[in-house]
Amino acid sequence: MPKGRRPPRAPARKVAGASAEISQLLLLSNSRAADGTYLTWARGEIQAFLGAPRSRVLFIPYAAVPGTRDAYDAYGQRVRAAFDDMGYHLVSVHEAADPVQAVRAAAALVIGGGNTFHLLTRLYAAGLLEVIAECVRSGTPYIGWSAGSVVACPTISTTNDMPIIAPPSLRALGLVQFQINAHYTDVHPLGHQGETRAERIAEFLRLQPAVTVVGLREGSLLHVAGSEVRLWGTGARIFRAGEPVAEWTQHAGVRLQSPSGQLSEGRAHNCERSSKARFS
């Protein structure tokens, strides 16, 4: 395939019984590219996902440690600059007088990376966990990267982060039916005696055998539209208890999730738009 061209797009899978308002999520493994640039590697996918800028995007910076106003200001400024370059007006929830109302009024929600335990703790403290979940299930587009992708899962149990703070529960937004391990890598330095990432995921599955874990490699993202999940980028690995680890590429079929909550046949392919995000 010529350099710079996208792989051919497979037809979108129709979801029987899906409502007009379906959850739309763009879940990135990482924000920075290998050259250090911020969100540039996913710029086209973010713009295709959000569509024409008509209203504000709300950023949630709660993964920033130590959770001070200065930390949130600095994080918000960095993300705002990236979204400004893409043509979107972004505001941060920590600047809002009423965070709950800010979430309800947002045209799209963005949750950045950092420490996942800190992020979830602050979401609980602000009373935003259920509000965010409700809004996304009602059609508000959601973008997350790293911790912001992990917190979209049923729990944060597959994060790579240290538990520097204890949230009330590991239960997270539950916007997808699988777990994500962001920044997934198979690298194991010569002589290093610690577990590989795959070994740690296997330990998790020994105690949670009904769960599917997606090891999302750097430079990869998932586009979730209702029960349909599409992969774009460098690839991922699918971990299930009692099954060989499966490599997931943009053209490989994969079972991931369905409207009923049971795993069903999906199709992984280029993350171009299948439907436009709704902006009020």
C-alpha positions as CSV (number, residue, x, y, z in Angstrom):
1,M,0.0,0.0,0.0
2,P,1.4,3.5,-0.9
3,K,2.9,5.4,2.0
4,G,0.4,7.8,3.7
5,R,-2.7,6.0,2.4
6,R,-5.3,4.7,4.8
7,P,-6.2,1.0,4.6
8,P,-9.6,0.3,2.9
9,R,-12.5,0.8,5.1
10,A,-14.7,-2.3,5.9
11,P,-18.5,-1.7,6.0
12,A,-19.9,-0.7,9.4
13,R,-21.6,-3.6,11.2
14,K,-25.3,-2.9,11.9
15,V,-26.4,-3.3,15.5
16,A,-29.8,-5.0,15.8
17,G,-32.0,-3.2,18.3
18,A,-29.6,-0.3,18.9
19,S,-31.2,3.0,19.7
20,A,-30.7,6.3,17.8
21,E,-28.5,7.6,20.6
22,I,-25.5,5.2,20.9
23,S,-22.3,5.7,22.9
24,Q,-19.5,7.1,20.8
25,L,-16.0,6.8,22.2
26,L,-12.5,7.4,20.9
27,L,-10.0,5.6,23.2
28,L,-6.3,6.3,22.7
29,S,-3.4,4.4,24.2
30,N,-1.2,7.5,24.4
31,S,-1.2,11.3,23.8
32,R,2.4,11.9,22.8
33,A,4.0,10.6,19.7
34,A,7.5,9.1,19.6
35,D,8.8,12.5,18.6
36,G,7.2,14.1,21.6
37,T,4.5,16.0,19.8
38,Y,1.1,16.1,21.6
39,L,-1.9,14.4,20.1
40,T,-0.6,14.9,16.6
41,W,-0.5,11.2,15.7
42,A,-4.3,11.0,16.3
43,R,-5.3,14.4,15.0
44,G,-7.1,13.2,11.9
45,E,-9.0,10.6,13.9
46,I,-10.1,13.1,16.5
47,Q,-11.3,15.6,13.9
48,A,-13.2,12.9,12.0
49,F,-14.7,11.7,15.3
50,L,-15.9,15.2,16.5
51,G,-16.8,16.6,13.1
52,A,-17.3,20.3,12.5
53,P,-16.6,22.4,15.6
54,R,-19.9,24.0,16.6
55,S,-19.6,24.2,20.4
56,R,-17.2,23.7,23.3
57,V,-15.4,20.6,24.3
58,L,-15.1,19.9,28.0
59,F,-11.7,18.6,29.4
60,I,-11.4,16.8,32.6
61,P,-7.8,17.1,34.0
62,Y,-8.2,15.1,37.2
63,A,-5.5,12.6,36.3
64,A,-2.9,15.3,36.9
65,V,-0.9,14.9,40.1
66,P,-1.0,16.4,42.7
67,G,-4.4,17.7,41.8
68,T,-3.7,21.3,42.6
69,R,-5.2,24.3,40.7
70,D,-1.8,24.9,39.2
71,A,-1.5,21.3,38.0
72,Y,-4.9,21.4,36.4
73,D,-4.2,24.9,34.8
74,A,-1.0,23.6,33.2
75,Y,-2.7,20.4,31.9
76,G,-5.7,22.3,30.6
77,Q,-3.4,24.8,28.7
78,R,-1.5,22.0,27.0
79,V,-4.6,20.2,25.9
80,R,-6.4,23.4,24.9
81,A,-3.5,24.3,22.6
82,A,-3.7,21.0,20.9
83,F,-7.5,21.2,20.4
84,D,-7.2,24.9,19.3
85,D,-4.9,23.7,16.5
86,M,-7.6,21.2,15.5
87,G,-10.3,24.0,15.4
88,Y,-12.1,23.2,18.7
89,H,-12.8,25.4,21.6
90,L,-11.9,23.6,24.8
91,V,-12.6,24.5,28.4
92,S,-11.6,22.6,31.6
93,V,-14.0,21.4,34.1
94,H,-11.9,22.7,37.0
95,E,-12.7,26.2,35.8
96,A,-16.5,25.6,36.1
97,A,-18.5,26.9,39.0
98,D,-20.7,23.8,38.7
99,P,-18.8,20.8,37.3
100,V,-21.9,18.6,37.1
101,Q,-23.8,21.2,35.0
102,A,-20.6,21.7,32.9
103,V,-20.6,18.0,32.0
104,R,-24.3,17.9,31.2
105,A,-23.9,21.0,28.9
106,A,-20.8,19.8,27.1
107,A,-20.9,19.0,23.4
108,A,-18.1,16.5,23.9
109,L,-16.1,15.1,26.9
110,V,-12.3,14.6,26.9
111,I,-10.4,12.9,29.8
112,G,-6.7,13.0,29.7
113,G,-4.0,10.6,31.0
114,G,-2.0,10.7,34.1
115,N,-2.5,8.6,37.2
116,T,-5.6,6.5,36.9
117,F,-6.2,6.2,40.7
118,H,-6.0,9.9,41.1
119,L,-8.4,10.4,38.2
120,L,-11.0,8.0,39.6
121,T,-10.7,9.4,43.1
122,R,-11.4,12.9,41.9
123,L,-14.3,11.8,39.7
124,Y,-15.9,10.2,42.7
125,A,-15.2,13.3,44.9
126,A,-16.7,15.7,42.3
127,G,-19.8,13.5,41.9
128,L,-19.1,13.1,38.1
129,L,-18.8,9.4,37.6
130,E,-22.5,8.6,37.1
131,V,-23.1,12.0,35.3
132,I,-20.4,11.3,32.7
133,A,-21.6,7.8,32.2
134,E,-25.2,9.0,31.8
135,C,-24.2,11.7,29.2
136,V,-22.1,9.4,27.1
137,R,-24.7,6.7,27.0
138,S,-27.1,9.4,25.9
139,G,-24.9,10.3,22.9
140,T,-22.3,12.8,24.2
141,P,-19.0,11.9,22.4
142,Y,-16.1,10.8,24.7
143,I,-12.4,11.0,24.0
144,G,-9.9,9.5,26.4
145,W,-6.2,8.7,26.3
146,S,-4.1,6.5,28.7
147,A,-5.9,6.9,32.1
148,G,-8.8,8.5,30.3
149,S,-9.2,5.3,28.3
150,V,-8.8,3.0,31.2
151,V,-11.4,4.8,33.3
152,A,-14.0,4.2,30.5
153,C,-13.8,0.5,31.3
154,P,-15.8,-1.4,34.0
155,T,-12.9,-1.0,36.5
156,I,-9.4,0.4,36.5
157,S,-7.9,-2.9,37.5
158,T,-5.8,-3.1,34.3
159,T,-4.0,0.2,34.7
160,N,-0.2,0.4,34.8
161,D,-0.2,3.1,37.5
162,M,0.8,3.0,41.1
163,P,-2.1,3.3,43.6
164,I,-0.9,6.7,45.0
165,I,-4.4,7.4,46.3
166,A,-7.3,5.1,47.1
167,P,-10.6,5.7,45.3
168,P,-13.8,4.6,47.1
169,S,-14.0,1.7,44.6
170,L,-12.1,0.4,41.5
171,R,-15.4,0.6,39.7
172,A,-15.1,3.0,36.8
173,L,-17.4,4.5,34.1
174,G,-18.3,1.1,32.5
175,L,-18.8,2.6,29.0
176,V,-17.3,-0.5,27.4
177,Q,-17.6,-4.1,28.3
178,F,-13.9,-4.9,28.2
179,Q,-10.8,-3.8,30.0
180,I,-7.9,-1.8,28.4
181,N,-4.2,-2.0,29.3
182,A,-2.9,1.2,27.7
183,H,0.7,1.7,26.5
184,Y,0.9,-2.1,26.0
185,T,4.3,-3.5,25.2
186,D,5.9,-6.9,24.8
187,V,9.4,-5.5,25.6
188,H,11.2,-7.3,28.4
189,P,14.7,-6.1,29.0
190,L,17.5,-8.7,29.1
191,G,18.1,-9.8,32.6
192,H,15.0,-8.1,34.0
193,Q,13.3,-10.4,36.5
194,G,10.0,-8.6,36.8
195,E,6.8,-9.8,35.1
196,T,6.1,-8.9,31.5
197,R,2.9,-7.0,30.8
198,A,1.4,-10.2,29.4
199,E,2.2,-12.0,32.6
200,R,0.5,-9.4,34.7
201,I,-2.6,-9.5,32.5
202,A,-2.6,-13.3,32.8
203,E,-2.6,-13.0,36.6
204,F,-5.6,-10.7,36.4
205,L,-7.5,-13.2,34.2
206,R,-6.8,-16.0,36.7
207,L,-9.1,-14.2,39.1
208,Q,-11.4,-12.5,36.5
209,P,-11.8,-15.3,33.9
210,A,-14.9,-13.8,32.3
211,V,-13.2,-10.5,31.3
212,T,-11.6,-9.6,28.0
213,V,-8.5,-7.4,28.2
214,V,-7.3,-5.3,25.2
215,G,-3.6,-4.6,25.3
216,L,-3.6,-1.3,23.3
217,R,-0.2,-0.6,21.8
218,E,1.4,2.9,21.5
219,G,0.0,4.7,18.5
220,S,-3.3,2.8,18.5
221,L,-6.9,3.8,19.3
222,L,-10.3,2.3,19.5
223,H,-13.4,3.8,18.0
224,V,-16.5,2.5,19.9
225,A,-19.9,3.1,18.3
226,G,-22.5,1.3,20.3
227,S,-21.5,-2.4,20.1
228,E,-19.2,-1.8,17.2
229,V,-15.5,-1.5,18.1
230,R,-12.9,-0.5,15.5
231,L,-9.1,-0.5,15.8
232,W,-6.9,2.1,14.2
233,G,-3.1,2.3,14.4
234,T,-0.2,0.0,15.3
235,G,-2.3,-2.9,16.7
236,A,-3.4,-4.5,20.0
237,R,-3.5,-7.9,21.7
238,I,-6.6,-9.6,23.0
239,F,-6.3,-11.5,26.2
240,R,-8.9,-14.0,27.4
241,A,-8.7,-16.7,30.1
242,G,-8.0,-20.2,28.7
243,E,-7.4,-18.9,25.1
244,P,-4.2,-18.1,23.2
245,V,-3.4,-14.4,23.1
246,A,-4.6,-13.0,19.8
247,E,-3.0,-10.2,17.7
248,W,-5.6,-7.6,16.6
249,T,-4.8,-5.6,13.5
250,Q,-6.9,-3.2,11.5
251,H,-8.2,-6.0,9.2
252,A,-8.6,-8.8,11.8
253,G,-12.0,-10.0,12.9
254,V,-12.4,-9.9,16.7
255,R,-15.1,-10.6,19.3
256,L,-15.4,-7.8,21.7
257,Q,-18.9,-6.6,22.8
258,S,-22.5,-6.6,22.0
259,P,-25.7,-4.7,23.0
260,S,-26.7,-7.6,25.3
261,G,-23.5,-7.5,27.2
262,Q,-22.3,-10.8,25.7
263,L,-19.3,-11.0,23.3
264,S,-20.3,-11.0,19.7
265,E,-18.6,-10.9,16.3
266,G,-17.2,-7.5,15.4
267,R,-14.8,-6.2,12.8
268,A,-11.6,-4.3,13.5
269,H,-10.6,-1.9,10.8
270,N,-9.6,1.7,9.9
271,C,-11.1,4.2,12.4
272,E,-12.7,6.5,9.9
273,R,-16.1,8.0,10.6
274,S,-19.1,5.7,10.6
275,S,-21.5,8.3,12.0
276,K,-21.1,11.9,13.0
277,A,-20.8,13.0,16.6
278,R,-23.7,15.1,17.8
279,F,-22.9,18.6,18.8
280,S,-25.5,20.9,20.4
